[in-house]
Amino acid sequence: AESAALTAMDEGRYDDAWRLLMRALDIMPNHPNAPELIRRLEAEHPAEIMAVKSDYVRRGSAALVKGLPDQPI
């Protein structure tokens, strides 16, 4: 998921990147890079991730799989 998130970030798909990184943390809570990348997205692209972040706050981890491309974690 981390490599897919980095690709999404490079392509400007910040909402997908945030969702992928949160999914990585959902599966592996001690993921070494995801927390820093999430903080970076939240600091640099708050408007782009606002909708997906709000959905996550409202629905929890069920929101993470919505709309994600099929990617191995």
N, C-alpha and C positions, 0 to 999 in steps of 0.2 A: 504494500500500500504506500510505503514511503516513496518509492521510485515513481509510482503512478501519481502521487501528490506533487512531486517535484516537476513532473512533466506537465501536469495541470497548471501549476504555478507559471512555468515557462510559457504556456499557451494563453495565460491570462484568465484561466478558469479558476478563479480564486475560491468560489463557493465549492466546487468539486474538490479542490485541494484541501480545504478546511474539513469537509465531510470525510475524505479519505484518511486524513490524519487523526480525526476523532475516532474513526472506526479502528484504526491501528491501536489507539490507546484503549479502546473498549476491549480489544482482543488481548493486548499486551500492555497492561497498565504501567509497566516500568520501561516502556519503549525509550531508547536513549535519545532520539532526536525529535520525536513528534511534539513534545511540549514547547520546545523553543521555536519550531516552525509554526505552530499554532499561534503563539504569541506574536511572532513576526507578521503573520497574516492579519491578525486582529489589529495590530498597530499600523500597518501600512495600507490595508485595504478594508477598513471597517464597513464602508458602504456596500462593497461587493459581497461581503459575507453576512450582512445583517439578516437577510431573510432565512438563510440556512441555520444561522446561529439561533435565531428566535424560534424556529421550528424545533431545534434540538432542545432548547430550554423548555418548550411546551410539551414535547412528546418523548423526550429522552432518547435513548439509543435506537429506538425504532425509526427515528428520523434519519439515521445515518445511512440506511440502505436505499432510501428513496432516490431514484434518479441516478444512481451510481452506475458507471459502466462496469461490466463484468471484469473485475480485477482480482487476482489472487492476493491474499493478505499475507 
